Amino acid sequence: MATPSQRRRGRPQRISRDQIVTAALELGTEDLRMSEVAKALDVGTAALYNHVRDRDELLALMAA
C-alpha cells in the first residue's frame, strides 16, 4: 500500500487514445496486456477503458 506521501493528488493524468495506441505499438502486439500499456503511460488500467473498449479494440486500432 502506498504511503500518504506517495499517493497522487488532484485530477488523474489525462491520456488520449493516440497516446494509448502509441504506447501499445512500442510494446508490440505479442502477449499485449492492458496492464502493461497502463504501466507504460503511468496511469491505472481503468483509465484505458475510458478510451478503448477492450484489448481487441486496441489491437484493431494498432493495425489501422
C-alpha positions as CSV (number, residue, x, y, z in Angstrom):
1,M,0.0,0.0,0.0
2,A,1.3,3.5,-0.8
3,T,2.1,5.8,1.9
4,P,0.3,9.2,2.0
5,S,3.4,10.9,0.5
6,Q,3.4,8.5,-2.4
7,R,-0.3,8.9,-3.3
8,R,-1.2,11.1,-6.2
9,R,-3.4,14.1,-5.6
10,G,-5.7,16.1,-7.8
11,R,-7.1,15.0,-11.1
12,P,-5.8,11.9,-12.8
13,Q,-3.4,12.4,-15.6
14,R,-5.1,12.9,-18.9
15,I,-4.4,10.5,-21.7
16,S,-5.7,10.2,-25.2
17,R,-6.5,7.3,-27.5
18,D,-3.5,8.3,-29.6
19,Q,-1.2,8.0,-26.6
20,I,-2.6,4.6,-25.8
21,V,-2.1,3.3,-29.3
22,T,1.5,4.7,-29.4
23,A,2.4,3.1,-26.1
24,A,0.9,-0.2,-27.3
25,L,2.8,-0.1,-30.6
26,E,6.1,0.4,-28.6
27,L,5.3,-2.6,-26.5
28,G,4.4,-4.8,-29.5
29,T,1.4,-7.0,-30.2
30,E,2.6,-10.3,-28.9
31,D,1.0,-11.0,-25.5
32,L,0.0,-7.4,-25.2
33,R,-1.8,-6.7,-21.8
34,M,-3.8,-3.6,-20.9
35,S,-1.9,-3.5,-17.6
36,E,1.4,-3.2,-19.4
37,V,0.1,-0.3,-21.6
38,A,-1.3,1.4,-18.5
39,K,2.1,1.0,-16.7
40,A,3.9,2.5,-19.7
41,L,1.6,5.5,-19.6
42,D,1.8,5.7,-15.8
43,V,-2.0,5.5,-15.4
44,G,-4.3,3.0,-13.9
45,T,-5.7,0.2,-16.1
46,A,-9.2,1.5,-15.6
47,A,-8.2,4.8,-17.3
48,L,-7.5,2.9,-20.6
49,Y,-11.1,1.6,-20.6
50,N,-12.4,5.2,-20.9
51,H,-10.8,5.3,-24.3
52,V,-10.9,1.7,-25.7
53,R,-13.5,-1.0,-25.1
54,D,-11.0,-3.9,-24.7
55,R,-7.8,-5.5,-25.9
56,D,-9.3,-6.5,-29.2
57,E,-10.3,-2.9,-30.0
58,L,-6.8,-1.7,-29.1
59,L,-5.3,-4.3,-31.4
60,A,-7.6,-3.1,-34.2
61,L,-6.5,0.5,-33.6
62,M,-2.9,-0.6,-33.7
63,A,-3.5,-2.2,-37.1
64,A,-5.2,0.8,-38.5
